[in-house]
Amino acid sequence: MFNTLFQKIFQSKTIKDFLIYGVGQGINILSPLLITPYLIYTCGLEKLGVIAIGQSLAYILIVIVDYSSFIIGVKETAINRDNTKVLESTFVTNYTAKLFLVIIVLFFILMLVSFVPYFKSIGIMIIYSVAIIIGQSINPTWFLQGIENFKWITTINVLAKIIYFIGVFLCISSVNDYIYANLWLGLGTIIANAIGFIWIVKTYNFSFNTINKQEVIKLLKRDFTFCISQLFFAIRNYSSVIIISFFAGDLIAGKFKVIEQIINFFRTYLQLFFKFSYSYVCFAIDKSINSGLLLWKKFNGFNLIFTSILLIIVGVFSFWILKFFRVEANHIKQLEIYLHIALLIPFLIGFTLPLEQLIFSLNKNKQYIRTTIIMTCFNIVTMSLVMKFYGLKEAFIILILTEAILIVIYLIVLKHYFSKEIR
């Protein structure tokens, strides 16, 4: 009986894909947990706060370069996976747009470090963090997700992290070397993504001689509001450490980063699971809403249970986890309280991301855009007020409140699809 069950499981293409995908994403998720303790030990909490600012700014601006490729691009690739001409058009159009967008982003960063005193003071770190943005502009995993080639996604992720590890452990040996952390993160992604990009072009025989300027302009116009919403989403996710550093200093930002790194372990895992299952859900919903919803429930229901178990384990062993991060003894008790509160954030994300996946699959982009912009403004204003008049504990409560409000809004938007009539 059990042999038959195991045979069915491992003969399933979806399970095989997930296991292959999981290897690369496991390294993706675990790498910050391995790198961060070393950076704290070598550079200290304060410099970790500065590194976090460079990364956060890069991750926010990456959204402009990605534009709509990781949502709409994946969906278009998944639906047209058997049509080579459409795949070539989608690939070439998206990368032509990315080249134009990365030039704009680089110019913006140059202006930022030249004329804004706050960023000018850490200008070298910001400039080195540009490597992360360049690497992401080459990133072909959106296309690979659409065609469900998880072997190459894993290859790219593993290679990028190996280069990152080697660079950090060999080149960062003193406090002043902290400026190279983001540079090596970027160099790893540039090299690995470039290899993946070249493989796709050669395998599918894509040619950039087929560039259609009108298609590029059409994409930029069509998905502009969606990109803006994703930019607001990124600001909501990554701006907290910048706000905290601005109001409370780099040391407090470093403390926040330690907790955020643990929370981001779950956030990253949930986002990666979102990406893995998104093409499957899109394809199923395109064929039938009912079967698509059923698949969506299976994917995300089991995943939420698994995530909840992991969160409980982290809560129980929180003291030893903070010791692993090399947090000084006089900070551990305080950070342990913050961590227990903050663990509610990824639990709620376990609801918001699946609901967003459904919203994208059902073409509810307008509602998503409005919601994202409003909630980002709410998050920035409340976070700024809290850090000016209170502290980190209240900052984590604001992040929890934001996720809870999002769940309520998404359920209202999707209420019709959960009704008895649709079932």
C-alpha positions in Angstrom: 0.0 0.0 0.0 2.7 2.5 1.1 4.9 1.5 -1.8 2.1 2.2 -4.3 1.5 5.6 -2.6 5.2 6.6 -2.7 5.4 5.5 -6.4 2.4 7.7 -7.2 3.9 10.6 -5.4 7.3 10.5 -7.0 5.9 9.7 -10.4 3.9 12.9 -10.3 5.4 15.7 -12.5 4.2 18.3 -10.0 6.0 16.7 -7.1 9.2 16.2 -9.1 9.1 19.8 -10.2 8.5 21.0 -6.6 11.4 18.9 -5.2 13.8 20.2 -7.9 12.5 23.7 -7.4 12.8 23.2 -3.6 16.5 22.5 -3.7 17.4 25.8 -5.3 14.9 27.8 -3.3 16.0 26.1 -0.1 19.5 27.5 -0.7 17.9 30.9 -1.6 16.0 30.9 1.7 18.8 29.6 3.9 21.6 31.8 2.5 20.7 34.9 4.4 20.4 32.8 7.6 24.0 31.7 7.0 25.5 35.0 5.8 23.8 37.3 8.4 25.5 35.8 11.5 28.9 36.1 9.9 28.2 39.7 8.9 27.1 40.5 12.5 30.2 38.8 13.9 32.5 40.6 11.4 30.9 44.0 11.0 28.5 44.4 13.9 24.8 45.2 14.1 25.2 48.9 13.1 26.9 48.0 9.8 24.3 45.3 9.2 21.8 48.1 9.3 23.6 50.0 6.6 23.9 46.8 4.4 20.1 46.4 4.9 19.4 49.9 3.7 21.4 49.2 0.4 19.5 45.9 -0.1 16.1 47.4 0.7 16.6 50.3 -1.8 17.8 47.8 -4.5 14.8 45.5 -3.9 12.4 48.4 -4.2 13.9 49.7 -7.4 14.1 46.1 -8.8 10.3 46.2 -9.2 10.6 49.0 -11.8 13.1 46.8 -13.8 10.9 43.7 -13.4 7.9 45.7 -14.5 5.2 43.1 -15.0 7.3 40.1 -16.1 7.1 38.1 -12.9 3.3 38.2 -12.9 1.8 39.1 -16.3 4.9 37.8 -18.1 4.7 34.4 -16.3 1.0 34.2 -17.1 1.5 35.0 -20.8 4.3 32.5 -21.0 2.4 29.7 -19.2 -0.7 30.1 -21.4 1.3 30.2 -24.7 4.0 27.7 -23.7 3.4 25.7 -26.9 3.5 28.7 -29.3 7.1 29.5 -30.1 6.4 32.7 -31.9 4.4 34.1 -29.0 7.1 33.0 -26.6 9.8 34.8 -28.6 7.7 38.0 -28.8 7.0 37.9 -25.0 10.7 37.2 -24.2 12.2 39.8 -26.5 9.6 42.5 -25.7 10.1 42.1 -22.0 13.9 42.2 -22.1 13.9 45.3 -24.4 11.6 47.0 -21.9 13.9 46.0 -19.1 17.0 47.5 -20.8 15.2 50.8 -21.1 14.0 50.7 -17.5 17.3 49.8 -15.9 18.9 52.8 -17.5 16.2 55.0 -15.9 16.8 53.3 -12.5 20.6 53.8 -12.7 20.1 57.5 -13.5 17.8 57.8 -10.5 20.3 56.2 -8.2 23.0 58.6 -9.4 20.8 61.5 -8.6 19.9 60.0 -5.2 23.5 59.6 -4.0 24.5 63.0 -5.5 21.8 65.2 -4.0 20.1 63.5 -1.1 22.3 63.8 2.1 20.9 60.7 3.8 21.8 58.5 0.9 25.0 60.5 0.0 26.4 59.6 3.4 26.3 55.9 2.5 26.9 56.5 -1.2 29.5 53.7 -1.8 27.2 51.1 -0.3 24.3 52.3 -2.5 26.5 52.3 -5.7 27.7 48.7 -4.9 24.1 47.6 -4.4 23.4 48.6 -8.0 24.9 45.2 -8.9 21.8 43.5 -7.4 19.5 45.6 -9.7 21.6 44.8 -12.8 21.6 41.1 -12.0 17.8 41.1 -11.6 17.4 42.9 -14.9 19.0 39.8 -16.6 17.0 37.3 -14.4 15.2 34.8 -16.8 13.4 32.8 -14.1 10.1 34.5 -14.9 10.2 32.9 -18.4 11.4 29.6 -16.9 8.5 29.6 -14.5 6.1 30.0 -17.3 7.4 27.0 -19.2 7.8 25.1 -15.9 11.6 24.5 -16.3 12.4 24.2 -12.7 15.8 22.5 -13.3 17.3 25.7 -14.8 15.7 27.9 -12.1 17.4 25.7 -9.5 20.7 25.8 -11.4 20.7 29.6 -11.5 19.8 30.0 -7.8 22.4 27.6 -6.6 25.2 29.1 -8.7 24.3 32.7 -7.7 24.4 31.8 -4.0 27.7 29.8 -4.3 29.4 32.9 -5.8 27.8 35.1 -3.1 29.1 32.8 -0.3 32.6 32.6 -1.7 32.8 36.4 -2.2 31.5 37.2 1.3 33.6 34.7 3.2 36.8 35.5 1.3 36.5 39.3 0.9 34.8 40.4 4.1 37.1 40.0 7.1 36.9 43.4 8.9 34.3 46.1 9.8 35.2 48.3 6.8 34.6 45.5 4.4 30.9 45.6 4.9 30.5 47.7 1.8 31.3 44.6 -0.4 28.4 42.5 0.9 25.8 43.7 -1.6 28.4 43.9 -4.4 28.9 40.1 -4.1 25.2 39.4 -3.9 24.9 41.3 -7.1 27.8 39.7 -8.9 26.4 36.2 -8.1 23.1 37.1 -9.7 24.7 38.8 -12.7 26.8 35.7 -13.6 24.2 33.1 -12.9 21.3 34.9 -14.6 23.5 35.7 -17.7 24.2 32.0 -18.1 20.5 31.2 -17.9 19.6 34.0 -20.3 22.1 32.7 -22.9 20.8 29.1 -22.5 17.2 30.2 -23.3 18.2 32.3 -26.3 20.2 29.4 -27.8 17.7 26.7 -26.9 14.7 28.5 -28.3 16.7 30.2 -31.1 15.3 33.6 -30.0 16.5 36.6 -32.0 16.5 40.3 -30.8 16.3 41.3 -34.5 12.6 40.6 -34.1 12.2 43.6 -31.7 8.9 45.3 -32.3 9.1 48.9 -30.8 5.3 49.2 -30.9 5.0 46.0 -28.8 7.5 47.4 -26.2 5.6 50.7 -26.0 2.3 48.8 -25.7 3.7 46.7 -22.8 5.0 49.8 -21.0 1.7 51.5 -21.4 -0.5 48.5 -20.6 1.3 47.5 -17.5 2.3 50.9 -16.1 -0.4 51.0 -13.4 0.4 47.4 -12.4 4.1 48.3 -12.1 3.2 51.2 -9.9 1.2 49.0 -7.7 4.1 46.5 -7.4 6.4 49.4 -6.6 4.1 50.4 -3.8 4.1 46.8 -2.7 7.9 46.7 -2.6 8.0 50.0 -0.7 5.6 48.5 1.9 7.8 45.4 2.2 11.3 46.9 2.2 11.0 50.5 3.3 10.6 49.7 7.0 14.4 49.4 7.7 15.0 52.7 5.9 12.4 54.5 7.9 13.7 53.0 11.2 17.3 53.9 10.3 16.2 57.5 9.5 14.3 58.0 12.8 16.2 55.8 15.2 19.7 55.2 13.7 21.6 52.3 12.2 21.9 50.3 15.5 18.1 50.0 15.9 17.9 49.3 12.1 20.4 46.5 12.7 18.2 45.0 15.5 15.2 45.3 13.2 17.1 43.6 10.4 17.9 40.5 12.6 14.2 40.0 13.3 13.3 40.8 9.7 15.8 38.3 8.5 14.1 35.5 10.4 10.7 36.7 9.2 12.0 37.0 5.7 12.9 33.3 5.8 9.2 32.6 5.8 8.3 35.6 3.6 10.8 34.4 1.0 9.6 30.8 1.2 6.0 31.9 0.8 6.9 34.1 -2.2 8.8 31.3 -3.8 5.9 28.9 -3.3 3.7 31.6 -4.8 5.9 31.6 -7.9 6.1 27.9 -8.1 2.3 27.3 -8.0 1.3 30.5 -9.9 1.7 29.1 -13.4 -0.2 25.9 -12.4 -3.1 27.9 -10.9 -3.2 30.4 -13.9 -3.3 27.5 -16.4 -6.0 25.7 -14.4 -8.2 28.8 -13.9 -7.8 29.6 -17.6 -9.4 26.2 -18.4 -12.0 26.2 -15.6 -12.6 28.5 -12.6 -13.9 25.6 -10.4 -11.0 23.3 -11.1 -8.5 26.2 -10.7 -10.0 27.1 -7.3 -9.7 23.5 -6.2 -6.1 23.3 -7.2 -5.4 26.7 -5.5 -7.0 25.4 -2.2 -4.9 22.2 -2.3 -1.6 24.0 -3.0 -2.1 26.8 -0.4 -4.0 24.8 2.3 -1.2 22.3 2.8 1.4 25.0 2.6 -0.2 27.1 5.3 -0.3 24.1 7.6 3.4 23.4 7.0 4.3 27.1 7.5 2.4 27.2 10.8 4.3 24.2 12.2 7.6 25.9 11.3 6.5 29.2 13.0 5.7 27.3 16.2 9.1 25.6 16.1 10.8 29.0 15.7 8.8 30.5 18.6 9.8 27.6 20.9 13.5 27.8 20.0 13.7 31.6 19.6 16.5 32.1 22.2 18.8 29.6 20.5 18.0 31.1 17.0 19.0 34.6 18.2 22.2 33.0 19.7 22.9 31.5 16.3 22.7 35.0 14.8 25.5 36.0 17.2 23.3 38.6 18.9 25.0 40.0 22.0 23.6 38.7 25.4 22.4 42.2 26.4 20.1 42.4 23.3 18.7 38.8 23.3 15.8 39.2 25.8 14.5 42.3 24.1 14.8 40.8 20.6 13.1 37.6 21.7 10.0 39.6 22.7 10.1 41.3 19.3 10.5 38.0 17.5 7.5 36.4 19.3 5.3 39.3 18.2 6.7 39.4 14.6 6.0 35.7 14.0 2.4 36.6 13.4 3.5 38.5 10.3 4.5 35.5 8.1 1.4 33.6 9.4 -0.8 36.3 8.0 1.3 36.5 4.8 0.4 32.8 4.4 -3.1 34.1 3.7 -2.4 37.4 1.8 -0.1 35.9 -0.8 -2.5 33.0 -1.9 -5.3 35.6 -2.1 -3.1 37.8 -4.3 -2.3 34.8 -6.5 -6.1 34.3 -7.0 -6.6 38.0 -7.7 -3.9 38.0 -10.4 -5.3 34.7 -11.9 -8.8 36.1 -12.0 -7.7 39.4 -13.6 -8.6 41.6 -10.6 -5.6 43.8 -11.2 -7.4 47.1 -10.8 -8.7 46.2 -7.3 -5.2 45.0 -6.4 -3.6 48.2 -7.6 -5.9 50.4 -5.6 -5.5 48.3 -2.4 -1.7 48.2 -2.7 -1.3 51.9 -3.1 -3.7 52.7 -0.2 -2.1 50.2 2.2 1.5 51.3 1.3 0.6 54.9 2.2 -1.0 53.7 5.4 2.1 51.6 6.3 4.6 54.4 5.6 2.7 57.1 7.5 2.0 54.9 10.5 5.5 53.4 10.6 7.0 56.9 10.5 4.8 58.1 13.4 5.5 55.0 15.4 9.3 55.3 15.1 9.2 59.0 15.9 7.1 58.5 19.1 7.4 54.9 20.1 9.7 52.0 19.2 10.3 48.6 17.5 7.6 46.8 19.3 5.0 49.1 17.9 6.6 49.0 14.5 6.0 45.2 14.3 2.4 45.7 15.5 1.9 48.1 12.5 3.2 45.4 10.1 0.8 42.9 11.6 -2.1 45.3 11.3 -1.3 46.0 7.7 -1.4 42.3 6.7 -4.7 41.7 8.6 -6.4 44.6 6.8 -5.2 43.2 3.5 -6.7 39.8 4.2 -10.1 41.5 4.9 -10.0 43.6 1.7 -8.9 40.6 -0.5 -11.7 38.4 0.9 -14.2 41.2 0.0 -12.9 41.4 -3.5 -13.0 37.6 -4.0 -16.3 37.0 -2.1 -18.1 36.2 -5.3 -15.7 33.4 -6.3 -16.1 31.7 -2.9 -20.0 31.8 -3.1 -22.1 28.6 -3.3 -23.1 29.5 -6.9 -19.5 29.3 -8.1 -18.9 26.1 -6.2 
